[in-house]
């Protein structure tokens, strides 16, 4: 049975709940709820597993904090013997408009510390990443506050639809492949944002 490791990036702790930087955790929590499974705390992260159409999806929320995400990813990839092409990393992206999805087969870290650490630990950039646009609506010098800030009410109202689509994208990645999934999901997900 094919296994997929789906890594949602975020920071652990109540202070970070529902912040823009934790969109990876938020998406995995939504998918786990849809699949009626719950996370258990394991080594270097929280893990939840489900099967769908002959595939096993292992959801990982690293507990290493964002800047050491690669340590957790590498541990679970090796433990579960998952090939690199079956890994999907979910992160926030300031350079993309809010509510826009960008799935790529590989690429640079783009200034994202979680992706930077993963690139270092893997020794390459050849893994799929699903970037969720959070846009860059902050003043000079306010980036950290913005990224670690909570979603506003305007953004929140789109989440039911965005989280459903994000969950579909993950399952499509495992069942239809990255090419088909990119064609279907890359771009803006909600018309009236």
C-alpha positions as CSV (number, residue, x, y, z in Angstrom):
1,X,0.0,0.0,0.0
2,X,1.4,3.4,-1.0
3,X,2.1,5.7,1.9
4,X,2.1,9.5,1.9
5,X,3.5,11.8,4.6
6,X,1.6,15.1,4.8
7,X,3.4,17.6,6.9
8,X,1.6,20.7,8.1
9,X,4.0,23.4,9.3
10,X,3.2,25.4,12.5
11,X,4.3,26.2,16.0
12,X,3.1,24.2,19.0
13,X,1.4,25.9,22.0
14,X,-1.8,27.8,22.6
15,X,-0.2,31.2,21.8
16,X,0.1,30.1,18.2
17,X,-3.3,28.6,17.7
18,X,-5.2,30.2,14.8
19,X,-2.2,32.3,13.6
20,X,-1.3,32.7,10.0
21,X,2.0,30.8,10.4
22,X,0.0,27.8,11.6
23,X,-2.1,27.2,8.6
24,X,-0.4,23.9,8.1
25,X,-1.7,22.7,11.5
26,X,-5.2,24.2,10.8
27,X,-5.5,22.3,7.5
28,X,-4.4,19.0,9.0
29,X,-6.8,19.4,11.9
30,X,-9.6,20.0,9.4
31,X,-8.7,16.9,7.4
32,X,-8.4,14.7,10.5
33,X,-11.9,15.9,11.6
34,X,-13.3,15.1,8.2
35,X,-11.8,11.6,8.3
36,X,-13.0,11.1,11.9
37,X,-9.5,10.5,13.3
38,X,-7.5,12.2,16.0
39,X,-3.9,13.0,16.5
40,X,-1.7,11.3,19.1
41,X,1.5,12.8,20.4
42,X,4.5,10.8,19.2
43,X,8.2,11.4,18.8
44,X,8.9,14.9,17.4
45,X,5.3,15.5,16.4
46,X,1.6,14.7,16.5
47,X,0.5,12.0,14.1
48,X,-2.8,10.8,12.7
49,X,-3.3,8.2,10.0
50,X,-6.1,7.3,7.6
51,X,-6.6,5.1,4.5
52,X,-8.2,6.2,1.3
53,X,-8.5,4.4,-2.0
54,X,-5.7,2.0,-1.2
55,X,-3.4,4.7,0.1
56,X,-2.2,5.5,3.6
57,X,-2.0,9.1,4.6
58,X,0.1,9.9,7.6
59,X,-0.5,13.4,8.9
60,X,2.3,15.1,10.8
61,X,2.3,18.2,12.9
62,X,5.9,18.7,14.0
63,X,6.5,19.6,17.6
64,X,9.9,21.0,17.0
65,X,8.8,24.5,16.3
66,X,8.9,25.9,12.8
67,X,12.7,26.5,12.5
68,X,13.4,22.8,13.1
69,X,10.6,21.3,11.0
70,X,13.0,19.2,8.9
71,X,14.1,17.2,11.9
72,X,10.6,15.9,12.5
73,X,9.9,15.3,8.8
74,X,13.1,13.4,8.3
75,X,12.5,11.2,11.3
76,X,9.0,10.2,10.2
77,X,10.0,9.8,6.6
78,X,12.7,7.3,7.6
79,X,10.6,5.5,10.2
80,X,7.7,5.0,7.8
81,X,10.0,4.4,4.8
82,X,8.2,7.0,2.7
83,X,9.9,8.0,-0.6
84,X,10.5,11.7,-1.0
85,X,8.1,12.0,-3.9
86,X,5.3,11.0,-1.5
87,X,5.8,13.9,0.8
88,X,3.7,17.0,0.8
89,X,4.6,20.0,3.0
90,X,1.9,22.6,3.8
91,X,3.0,26.2,4.7
92,X,1.9,29.8,4.7
93,X,3.2,32.1,2.0
94,X,3.3,35.9,2.2
95,X,4.0,36.3,-1.5
96,X,0.6,34.9,-2.5
97,X,-2.8,36.5,-2.2
98,X,-5.0,35.3,0.6
99,X,-7.0,32.2,-0.3
100,X,-4.7,31.3,-3.2
101,X,-3.3,27.8,-3.4
102,X,0.1,27.0,-5.0
103,X,1.2,23.4,-5.3
104,X,4.6,22.7,-6.7
105,X,6.8,19.6,-7.1
106,X,9.9,21.4,-5.8
107,X,11.3,24.8,-5.2
108,X,13.2,27.2,-3.0
109,X,12.3,28.0,0.6
110,X,11.3,31.5,-0.4
111,X,12.4,32.9,2.9
112,X,10.2,30.4,4.9
113,X,12.2,29.1,7.9
114,X,10.3,25.8,8.1
115,X,11.0,25.0,4.4
116,X,14.6,26.2,4.8
117,X,15.2,23.6,7.6
118,X,13.5,20.9,5.5
119,X,15.8,21.7,2.5
120,X,18.8,21.4,4.8
121,X,17.8,18.1,6.5
122,X,16.9,16.5,3.2
123,X,19.9,17.9,1.3
124,X,17.7,19.0,-1.6
125,X,14.5,20.9,-2.5
126,X,12.8,18.0,-4.4
127,X,9.6,17.5,-2.4
128,X,6.1,18.7,-3.0
129,X,4.9,21.8,-1.2
130,X,1.4,23.2,-0.9
131,X,1.6,26.9,-0.1
132,X,-1.4,28.7,1.2
133,X,-1.5,32.4,0.4
134,X,-1.7,34.7,3.5
135,X,-0.8,37.9,1.5
136,X,1.4,40.6,2.8
137,X,-1.0,43.1,4.5
138,X,1.5,44.6,6.9
139,X,3.6,47.7,7.3
140,X,7.4,48.0,7.2
141,X,9.0,46.0,10.0
142,X,5.7,44.3,11.0
143,X,6.2,41.0,9.2
144,X,6.7,38.9,12.3
145,X,3.7,40.3,14.1
146,X,1.6,39.7,11.0
147,X,2.7,36.1,10.4
148,X,2.3,35.3,14.1
149,X,-1.0,37.3,14.3
150,X,-4.5,35.8,14.3
151,X,-6.7,35.7,11.2
152,X,-9.1,38.6,11.0
153,X,-12.9,38.2,10.8
154,X,-12.9,38.9,7.0
155,X,-10.4,36.0,6.4
156,X,-12.2,33.7,8.9
157,X,-15.5,33.7,7.0
158,X,-13.8,32.0,4.0
159,X,-12.3,29.2,6.0
160,X,-15.1,26.6,5.8
161,X,-14.7,26.6,2.0
162,X,-10.9,27.0,1.9
163,X,-10.3,24.2,4.4
164,X,-12.6,21.9,2.5
165,X,-10.7,22.6,-0.7
166,X,-7.3,22.2,1.0
167,X,-8.4,18.8,2.3
168,X,-9.5,17.8,-1.2
169,X,-6.2,18.9,-2.6
170,X,-4.3,16.7,-0.1
171,X,-6.3,13.6,-1.0
172,X,-6.0,14.4,-4.7
173,X,-2.2,14.6,-4.3
174,X,-2.2,11.0,-3.1
175,X,-4.8,9.6,-5.5
176,X,-4.6,11.7,-8.7
177,X,-0.9,12.7,-8.6
178,X,0.7,16.1,-8.4
179,X,0.3,17.1,-12.0
180,X,-3.5,16.6,-12.0
181,X,-3.8,18.2,-8.6
182,X,-1.8,21.3,-9.7
183,X,-4.1,21.7,-12.7
184,X,-7.2,21.5,-10.6
185,X,-6.3,23.5,-7.5
186,X,-3.5,26.1,-8.3
187,X,-4.9,29.6,-8.1
188,X,-7.5,31.5,-6.2
189,X,-10.0,29.3,-4.4
190,X,-12.8,31.7,-3.6
191,X,-14.2,34.1,-6.2
192,X,-15.2,37.0,-4.1
193,X,-12.0,37.5,-2.0
